[in-house]
Amino acid sequence: MDRGSTSQISEPIESNPSDNLQMTQIEQNTPVLRIIGKVPLSGHVPISGAKNSILALMAGSLLSSEGCRIRNVPYLADVKSMSDILETLGVKISRSGEVLDIDTSNLTKNSAPYELVSKMRASFFALGSLLARLGSAKMPLPGGCAIGARPVDLHVRGLQALGASVQIEHGIVHAHANSRNGKLQGAKIYLDCPSVGATETLMMAATLAEGETMIENAAQEPEVVDLADLCIAMGAKIRGAGTNTIFIEGVEKLHFADFTAIPDRIEAATFMVAAAMTRSTLSMSPIVPAHLTAAISKLQDMGVTVRQDAPDRITVIGGDHYRAIDIETLPYPGFPTDMQAQFMALLTICEGSGVVNETVYENRLQHVAELNRMGANIRLKNNVAVVTGVPQLSGAPVMATDLRASAALVIAGLAADGETTVMGLHHLDRGYDRIEEKLRNVGAKLYRTTEVVSV
């Protein structure tokens, strides 16, 4: 579809309670977030460890016969879920503040229960490390946000190339190394698309394989580099992480390591958008500026001032007028799909019209109806949204449909006139560490309640 054409795009979605069957009433004792909008923010936001990195690091810890210590671990529901999964495998986990100690010396089981794995997709990545360490693994097909099909065929074909037999029966992936000694074998692997999950799974599997593995068209995300750095700290031989070709020379075993995870680039970018939407000034650290290049560039194109104050600190200064821009989600270093919803929220109050093209997940535009409920003017056709700016949003009851949509609705509520009630907070709690506390500390007015909300 031509980016400039809107002739086949549907009209704006009206604020109709029937748009979302879940929007009729929220039962008692289900938490909701009430936000009083149009309150200026000011101050500093501490950025937590990267959710998408921590979960992979926890899966990677299984490769070591001694375990590891991971620092800068955020308080997230997903971290708790991954801890529960590892403990079912015989791993001992203890936490002190933001430090996670993982003892894998008694790893005994090679399978995790469906009821735990179904909660989040990242748990599936343990398949590669379990297979490499034990020679066999059984893992239920993954769950997580309902944002579209995320097939595991790349994982399966890659593991088969490494000498594993892989079958999927009754929703369970069964994998075992075909060699007599239970070791995987180094291989040349080409990924049809640069999948982060497949890259991480295969990189972990290859660390203990015999011989050298080359992964071509590999994902280049910072979280992939962070996982490689942990494996290297534990004794793995990996080079090329962060490029499209990764080389892994298998080693006999991995040892203990003390490792600090990178800061969360998606959390940082979310707060950057929050500053812009509320026309406020916020600083944040620690951050890695190179990880935020796409988000910073788009904000600057819109007329937002972004200033780097230190190697690990930036300040965002909101303005009175923003220009609409076009956004297309792409694998790193392109614009991240995990920031599409938040930037769409900001586009709703920009001057002019912008086009948002979601190319990564086919079902990641469910927040359009909720933003329109708040007075936005968004027209949608398949995976393309045309956002025409309005003078201001209005507070309304809205339902979070996935993790990043929940963040978009929260920051939209901060900028809206009146009160916004965000439901579906289990999504928010999966990926944002103490977000309400951080927002209140910079002046936001929001609180959780379990009152019944009718729409």
C-alpha positions in Angstrom: 0.0 0.0 0.0 1.2 3.5 -0.9 2.2 5.3 2.3 0.6 8.5 1.0 -2.7 7.0 0.1 -5.6 7.0 2.6 -8.5 6.3 0.3 -9.0 2.7 1.5 -8.4 3.5 5.2 -11.5 3.2 7.4 -13.1 6.2 9.2 -12.1 7.0 12.8 -13.4 4.5 15.3 -16.1 6.0 17.4 -16.0 5.8 21.2 -18.5 2.9 21.5 -18.5 0.5 24.5 -19.2 -2.4 22.1 -15.8 -1.8 20.4 -14.3 -3.9 23.2 -16.3 -6.6 24.9 -14.1 -6.3 27.9 -15.0 -2.6 28.3 -18.5 -3.2 29.9 -17.4 -3.5 33.5 -14.4 -4.4 35.5 -15.1 -6.7 38.3 -14.5 -5.7 41.9 -10.9 -6.3 43.2 -9.4 -6.0 39.7 -6.9 -3.1 39.9 -7.3 -0.2 37.6 -5.1 2.9 37.2 -6.7 6.3 37.6 -4.8 9.2 36.0 -5.4 12.9 36.4 -4.2 14.5 33.2 -2.6 17.8 32.1 -0.3 17.9 35.2 3.2 19.1 34.3 6.1 16.7 35.1 9.6 17.7 36.3 12.6 15.9 37.6 14.7 12.8 37.1 13.6 9.2 36.2 15.9 6.3 37.1 15.9 3.7 34.4 15.8 0.0 35.4 17.6 -3.0 33.9 16.3 -4.1 30.5 13.3 -6.5 30.7 14.0 -8.1 27.3 17.7 -8.6 28.4 17.1 -9.9 31.9 14.8 -12.7 30.7 17.3 -13.9 28.1 20.1 -13.7 30.7 18.1 -15.8 33.1 17.7 -18.4 30.4 21.4 -18.1 29.5 22.4 -18.9 33.1 21.3 -22.5 32.6 24.4 -22.9 30.4 26.7 -22.6 33.3 27.3 -25.6 35.6 27.8 -23.1 38.4 25.2 -20.4 37.8 25.7 -16.7 37.8 24.9 -13.4 39.6 22.9 -10.8 37.6 22.7 -7.2 38.7 20.4 -4.4 37.8 17.3 -6.7 37.8 14.0 -4.9 37.7 10.9 -5.7 39.7 8.7 -7.2 37.1 6.0 -9.9 36.9 7.9 -11.5 34.0 11.1 -11.8 36.1 9.0 -13.6 38.8 7.5 -15.9 36.2 10.9 -16.7 34.7 12.2 -17.4 38.2 9.3 -19.8 38.8 10.1 -21.6 35.6 13.8 -22.0 36.4 13.0 -23.3 39.9 10.8 -26.1 38.4 14.0 -27.2 36.6 15.9 -27.6 39.9 17.6 -24.1 39.8 17.9 -22.2 43.1 17.2 -18.5 42.9 17.6 -15.9 45.6 17.1 -12.1 45.3 18.5 -9.2 47.3 17.4 -5.9 46.0 18.2 -5.7 42.3 20.7 -8.6 42.5 19.6 -12.1 41.4 21.7 -15.1 42.4 21.1 -18.1 40.2 22.5 -21.5 41.3 22.3 -24.0 38.4 24.6 -26.7 39.8 21.6 -29.0 40.5 19.9 -28.5 37.1 18.0 -31.8 36.9 14.8 -31.4 34.8 14.7 -30.6 31.1 11.1 -29.5 30.9 8.9 -26.8 32.3 5.1 -26.9 32.9 2.7 -25.3 30.4 0.9 -23.2 32.9 4.1 -21.3 33.6 5.6 -21.1 30.1 2.3 -20.0 28.6 2.5 -16.7 30.5 5.3 -15.3 28.5 7.2 -16.0 25.3 10.7 -15.4 26.6 10.6 -18.6 28.7 10.7 -20.6 25.5 14.3 -19.3 24.9 15.4 -21.7 27.7 15.0 -24.5 25.1 18.4 -23.8 23.6 20.3 -23.6 26.9 18.6 -26.7 28.3 19.3 -28.7 25.1 23.0 -27.6 25.1 23.5 -28.4 28.8 21.5 -31.6 29.2 21.3 -33.0 25.6 17.5 -32.9 25.6 14.7 -30.5 26.4 10.9 -30.4 26.3 9.2 -27.0 26.2 5.6 -26.0 25.6 4.9 -23.6 22.8 5.2 -20.0 24.2 2.6 -17.5 25.3 2.8 -13.7 26.0 1.1 -10.7 24.6 -1.5 -11.3 21.9 0.2 -9.1 19.3 0.4 -11.5 16.4 2.0 -14.8 15.3 5.5 -15.3 16.4 6.3 -18.7 15.0 9.1 -20.9 16.4 10.1 -22.4 13.0 13.3 -20.5 13.0 14.3 -21.9 16.3 13.4 -25.4 15.2 15.3 -25.3 11.9 18.3 -23.8 13.6 18.4 -26.5 16.3 18.0 -29.2 13.6 21.0 -27.7 11.8 23.0 -28.1 15.1 22.2 -31.8 15.1 19.1 -32.0 17.2 16.0 -34.0 16.5 13.0 -31.7 17.1 9.3 -32.7 17.1 6.2 -30.8 18.1 3.5 -32.9 19.7 0.4 -31.8 21.5 1.8 -28.3 21.9 5.1 -29.5 23.3 8.5 -29.1 21.5 10.6 -32.2 22.1 14.3 -31.8 21.2 17.4 -34.0 21.8 20.9 -34.1 20.5 21.4 -36.9 18.0 25.1 -37.5 18.8 26.2 -40.3 21.1 27.7 -38.0 23.6 24.6 -35.8 23.7 26.4 -32.8 22.3 25.2 -30.5 19.6 27.4 -30.0 16.5 28.5 -26.6 15.1 26.8 -25.5 11.9 26.2 -22.7 9.5 22.7 -21.2 10.1 20.9 -18.6 8.0 17.9 -17.0 9.6 15.1 -16.1 7.1 14.4 -13.0 9.3 16.6 -11.5 12.0 14.5 -12.8 14.9 15.8 -11.9 18.3 14.3 -15.0 20.0 15.8 -17.4 17.4 19.2 -15.6 17.5 19.3 -15.9 21.3 18.1 -19.5 21.4 20.6 -20.7 18.7 23.5 -18.6 20.2 22.9 -20.2 23.6 22.6 -23.7 22.1 25.9 -23.2 20.1 28.0 -22.2 23.1 28.4 -25.8 24.3 28.3 -27.4 20.9 31.3 -29.2 19.3 32.9 -27.0 16.7 32.1 -23.6 15.3 28.7 -22.2 14.5 27.9 -19.2 12.3 24.5 -17.5 12.5 23.9 -15.3 9.5 21.2 -12.6 9.3 21.3 -12.5 13.1 19.4 -10.0 15.1 21.5 -7.0 16.1 19.5 -5.8 19.1 21.4 -4.6 22.3 19.8 -7.4 24.2 21.4 -10.0 22.0 24.8 -8.3 22.7 24.1 -8.4 26.4 23.3 -12.1 26.3 26.5 -12.7 24.4 28.5 -10.7 26.9 27.1 -12.8 29.8 28.0 -16.0 28.0 31.5 -14.6 27.3 31.8 -13.7 31.0 31.0 -17.3 31.8 33.6 -18.6 29.4 31.9 -18.8 26.0 33.7 -17.9 22.8 31.5 -15.6 20.8 32.3 -12.8 18.4 30.2 -10.6 16.1 27.3 -10.1 18.4 25.7 -6.8 17.4 26.4 -7.4 13.7 24.4 -9.6 11.3 26.8 -12.5 11.6 27.7 -14.1 14.9 30.4 -16.8 15.3 30.4 -19.2 18.3 33.1 -21.6 19.0 31.8 -24.3 21.3 33.4 -24.9 24.7 33.2 -27.9 27.1 31.5 -26.0 29.9 30.8 -22.6 31.4 31.6 -21.2 34.8 30.2 -18.6 37.3 30.0 -14.9 36.3 29.0 -11.7 38.0 27.2 -9.6 35.4 25.3 -6.3 35.2 22.5 -6.0 32.7 22.1 -3.0 30.4 19.5 -0.3 31.1 16.1 -0.7 29.5 16.0 1.3 26.3 12.3 0.9 25.8 11.5 2.1 29.4 13.8 5.1 28.7 12.1 5.9 25.4 8.7 5.6 27.0 9.6 8.2 29.6 11.0 10.4 26.8 7.6 10.3 25.0 5.9 11.0 28.4 8.0 14.2 28.7 7.1 15.3 25.2 3.3 14.4 25.6 3.0 16.4 28.8 5.2 19.2 27.4 7.5 18.8 30.4 11.2 18.5 31.1 12.5 15.1 32.4 16.0 13.8 32.7 16.7 10.0 32.8 19.7 7.8 33.5 21.4 5.4 33.2 20.9 5.0 29.5 23.0 4.0 26.5 22.5 6.8 23.9 23.4 4.5 21.0 20.5 2.2 22.0 18.1 5.2 21.6 19.2 6.6 18.3 15.9 5.8 16.4 13.7 7.2 19.2 15.8 10.3 19.7 15.9 11.0 16.0 12.1 10.7 15.6 11.5 13.0 18.6 13.8 15.6 17.2 12.1 15.4 13.8 8.8 16.1 15.7 10.3 19.2 17.3 11.1 17.8 20.7 14.4 18.9 22.3 16.7 16.1 23.5 19.9 17.0 25.2 22.6 14.6 26.3 23.9 15.8 29.7 26.4 13.0 30.4 27.5 9.7 28.8 24.6 7.9 30.4 22.1 10.7 31.0 19.7 12.6 28.7 17.1 15.4 29.2 13.9 15.7 27.1 12.4 19.2 26.9 8.8 19.3 25.7 7.5 22.1 23.5 4.2 23.7 22.5 4.0 22.5 18.9 5.0 19.2 17.4 5.1 18.1 13.7 3.6 14.9 12.6 6.0 12.4 11.1 5.8 8.9 9.6 7.0 5.8 11.4 7.8 2.3 10.2 8.8 -0.4 12.6 11.9 -2.4 11.7 14.4 -4.7 13.4 17.2 -2.9 15.2 18.8 -0.5 14.5 15.5 0.6 12.9 12.6 2.0 14.8 11.5 -0.5 17.5 8.1 -2.1 17.4 8.1 -1.9 21.2 7.8 2.0 20.8 5.2 2.1 18.1 2.2 2.5 20.5 3.9 5.2 22.6 4.8 7.3 19.5 1.4 6.8 18.1 0.0 8.3 21.3 2.3 11.3 20.8 1.3 11.7 17.1 -2.3 12.2 18.2 -1.5 15.7 19.5 0.9 16.7 16.7 0.1 19.1 13.9 -0.8 17.4 10.7 -1.0 13.7 9.8 1.5 10.9 10.2 1.5 7.4 9.0 2.4 4.5 11.2 3.3 1.2 9.5 3.7 -1.8 11.8 5.8 -4.3 9.9 6.9 -6.6 12.7 3.7 -7.9 14.3 0.4 -8.1 12.4 -1.8 -7.6 15.5 -0.1 -4.8 17.3 -2.5 -2.0 16.6 -5.3 -2.8 19.0 -4.6 0.4 21.0 -6.0 2.4 18.1 -9.6 1.9 19.3 -8.6 2.9 22.8 -6.8 6.1 21.7 -9.8 7.0 19.6 -11.9 6.6 22.7 -9.8 9.4 24.2 -10.6 11.7 21.2 -7.8 10.8 18.9 -8.3 10.8 15.1 -6.7 7.6 13.8 -7.8 5.7 10.7 -6.7 2.1 10.4 -6.3 -0.3 7.5 -4.5 -3.6 8.1 -1.2 -2.7 9.7 -1.1 0.9 8.6 -2.6 3.8 10.7 -3.0 7.4 9.7 -2.9 9.6 12.7 -4.3 13.2 12.4 -3.4 15.4 15.3 -6.1 16.9 17.5 -5.8 19.9 19.9 -6.0 17.6 23.0 -7.1 14.2 24.2 -9.9 13.7 26.7 -9.7 11.3 29.7 -11.8 8.1 29.3 -11.9 4.5 30.5 -9.6 2.4 28.3 -8.4 -1.2 28.2 -4.7 -2.1 27.7 -4.4 -4.8 25.1 -0.7 -5.6 25.4 2.4 -4.5 27.3 3.4 -1.5 25.2 -0.2 -0.5 24.5 -0.6 -0.2 28.3 2.3 2.2 28.5 0.9 4.2 25.6 -2.5 4.6 27.3 -0.8 5.7 30.5 1.2 8.5 28.9 -1.8 9.5 26.8 -3.8 9.8 30.1 -1.0 12.0 31.5 -1.6 14.4 28.6 -5.4 14.2 28.4 -7.9 16.6 29.8 -9.7 15.1 32.8 -9.4 11.6 34.3 -8.3 8.4 32.5 -8.9 5.0 33.9 -6.6 2.3 32.5 -7.6 -1.3 32.8 -5.7 -4.5 32.1 -2.8 -3.6 34.3 -1.3 -7.1 34.3 0.2 -6.1 30.9 1.8 -3.0 32.4 3.2 -5.0 35.4 5.0 -7.4 33.0 7.4 -4.8 31.7 7.6 -1.6 33.6 9.4 -1.5 37.0 7.5 0.6 39.5 6.2 2.9 36.8 3.6 4.6 39.0 6.2 5.4 41.7 8.5 6.8 39.1 5.8 9.0 37.6 4.5 10.2 41.0 8.1 11.2 41.9 8.2 13.6 38.9 4.8 15.1 39.7 2.2 12.9 38.0 -1.2 12.3 39.7 -2.2 8.7 39.4 -3.1 5.8 41.7 -4.4 2.3 41.7 -7.8 1.3 42.9 -10.0 -1.7 42.8 -13.3 0.2 42.4 -15.8 -1.1 39.9 -15.5 0.8 36.6 -18.5 0.9 34.3 -18.4 2.2 30.7 
